């Protein structure tokens, strides 16, 4: 679901208002702040070798091969695409945020101009206890 910053309803945009049915992750741009306030920037293609194509209700898990080519995933999966970043501060606490660049359609068949999705900064810290 795509939520524009000025959406008072929280309902998001449907395909007709958004102008596309799918969007594929192209780039990541992270800003990671450590406990001393130093900022490390990480920019690159995809996330951990993955270039998910998102649609309402699910995703296709496209991946990069060892030659750097992005291949089509093995069909659509219902649910939310989730991954764990390998980036972060060496020592907590810290902060993580940035933006993701998506292409409407797919990287091989774009249907519009790329757009950025902001990932609001959030704290990285070790909890007082772990279950």
N, C-alpha and C positions, 0 to 999 in steps of 0.2 A: 504494500500500500504506500503510495507516495503522498506525503503530507507537505504541501507548500507552507512556507513560514507564516503566511497570513491567513491560514485556514481556521476560522473561528469554530467550526463544527467538529474538527478532528476526524471527519469522515474520509478525507483524502480525495484524490482525483480518480475518476473512472477512465477507462481506455480512451473514450471519445474526447474528454477534456485534456487528457495527458498527451494524446497524439500518437501513441505507440502501445503495442501489446506486450512487448518484451524489451528488456534492456540488459546489456552485457557489461560486466565489470571490465574496465580497461586498465586503470592506473590507481595506485594508492599513494597518498601523501600524508605521512604521519609526522606529528611533532610530539616528541617524548621529552618530558622535563624530569630530571632526577631530583633527589633530595637536596642538592646544593643549588638548584635553579638553573643548571646548564641544560640547554635545549639541543636535542639530537634530531635531525630531520632524516626521514627515510622515505625515499621516492622510488617507485618501481612499478613494473607491470604486474597485474593480477595480485593474488594473495596466496602465498605458499604454493605456487605453480598452478593455481586454479583460477579460472575465468568464468564464474557462474553466469548463466543467462537467467534472469529473474522474470517471472510473470506472476499474475495474481494467483495465489494459492500454491505456488511451487517454484521449482528451478530445474535447470539442466546443468550438470556439473562438467563443463568443458575444462580440459586440462592441457597444459603445455608439455610437449614431449622433449626429449633430450636434445633435439635439434632447434628448439625454440619455437616450433610451430604449435598453434593452438588447434586442438582437434575437438570435434563434436562429442559431447558426452553420450552415455548409453541410454538415452531416454529421459523423460521427465520424472521428477520426484515431487510428491506432495509435501508441503510444509515449508519450513524456513531454512535457508542456507546458513550454516554456522561453521565457523572455523576458529582456530586458536592462533593468534599472532605469535611469532617467534621474536618480536621486538618488544623492548621494554627497558626500564632502568635496571641497572645491575644491583641496586640496593634500594629498597623501599624507604620512605614513601616517594611517590612520584605522580606524574600526571600524563595522560595519553589522550590524544585527539587528532583531528586533521580533517581530511576529506577523501572521498572516493570519486573517481571519474568514471561515468558510465556512458555507453553508446546506445542510443535507441536502436532496436533490432538486434543485430549481432555485429561483432568486429568484422566479419567477412561480408555481411550484407546490412550495412547501416541504413536506417530509415530517417535519420535526422542528425542534428548537431550534437556533439558530446555535451554532457552536463555534469556538474559537481553536486555531490551530496555531502553535507557537512556532518562530521562526527564530532559532537560537542565534547569538549575535554571532560574526562572523568578521572577520579583518583585511583591510583594504584597503591595499595597498601596491604600489609599482612594483617589478617584479622587477629584479635586477641585470642581466639580459640578456633579450632577446626573440628568439625564433627567427623 
